[in-house]
Amino acid sequence: MSRLFLFAVLLLGGCSIPIPRGPIADFFTKDYELPNYDARTADLARSFLDFDSSPASAAFGGLAGAGAGGAKTWHPSSAVGLGGPSGAALSHLMNEARTVAPLPETYNLFALALPIIATDPNKGPTVGLIAPAVFKERKRITNILAPDVTVNEIDGIGAIFRMRRAFSRVSDLLIDAGTSSEGNDEYEIRFRQRRFGINQALFYETRFVYRTELSTRFYGIGNDTDEDDESSYVFRQTVAQALIGVEIPFDMRIELRERVVSYKVGPGRLDRVPSTRLRYPNVEGVRGDRFTIQAHQIRLTYDTRDSLTTPTRGLFGDFTYELSDGTLGSEVGFQRFGLTLSGLFPKLKGRMTTVVRMSGWILTGDKIPFYELTQLGGRNTIRGYGQGRFVDQNGYVVNLEERINILDYTIAGVDQVLQLAGFIDAGRVFAEGERFTLKQTKIAVGAAIRLVIPDSELVTSIDIGVSNEGPAVFVALDYPF
């Protein structure tokens, strides 16, 4: 919810603060694809920019010739005018300064304080204050720190610290840590590393999550559940997962993922919504016992998109097979098959992009808890319904979206694109053994406004979908697909 702040950060004014370089500043700000800062080299390189080249001045030789105006025509061999180690050291220093663009002496920090006004289909309105800080090295945003304080009718008074740290374009760290007066917890740490090892073909990711959600809703199992069947529960989950993968020829990747998840469903706390544990006591997973699942997944991906997070063109295909078995440490056994196909088709020199996605899931097994079943509804599936509105074993979703770049501009040295989108989402869930049909397909139409920061591959999005159950609004820091 509070991620709505980024629109205001980058559309409104703020103050720019220089941050001196040092070990602490480097951790939060340095782009590790750039060389380490060397004050001598940087100063010398900047001085070169102030000289007018004069071939004749190089005749002075060594340091005198370079400093007198021959800097741009200077060659390492002229350093012999100083002789011995001095000439060798000067040769290395001046050649590096002449060929490497100088790094600035300070980092750039863009900071301000802003109000938060956000909403969520299940949680309702949230207001608060956020003090974001955007760090840059050269043109690229390398870190966003975003502590905030919020007030929500369900969660109470909450505070959370968020950090999005990009060490390079292939290595990043995410940290979220916070809680509220009513016990809504959000703790997550994730590290991703791409392009390492032999031929830069390997990648890995580690992730740990602990989350308590106070406003989760459940409407029963099936595609024909009614809005009046609503119930609520407190959902606690702890997730530990790791994956390793390899890029193979023809734009394909293979990855292996291990995840261990611990769930617990608590009684609902909302005054006007019945508790799930009372309304659906016989649904698998509703009982209050803690439930642990250990699952093993193999994933095959085909990807020609031009970016993982802010793609503008290309094709994407994804097949997953996941196995959870009691003999391998899990408390439930199931198999999950998933297939996703999507494409981005730019037009008018990239000003408009048509995006199409089709996804389907098949789940087999007995006594599977409801929170591991296929769920539709929410920002990443059908945007006219709240998260997890429809639940059953199998399901599909189709999304059609038209993205239009309406404005390119720069604020505080940051290149930005303001984007509008219109979309249609459709899908439904199926019981095990139920024949595929388009009847009772759930449909939502809507629009989105997004702010794209190409240099740092960041997207802030507000998606508003409308279905037969009314509107739903979602705010996040990425594309929905």
Helices and strands as residue ranges (DSSP letters): G 2-4, H 5-11, E 15-20, H 23-29, H 39-50, G 55-60, H 62-65, I 66-70, G 71-73, G 76-81, H 84-99, E 106-111, E 114-118, E 126-130, E 133-137, E 140-145, E 148-152, E 156-168, E 171-180, E 185-196, G 198-200, E 202-218, G 227-229, E 231-248, E 252-267, H 276-279, E 291-303, E 314-324, G 326-328, E 334-347, E 352-365, G 370-372, E 374-376, E 390-392, E 394-411, E 414-430, E 442-453, G 454-456, E 458-467, E 470-476
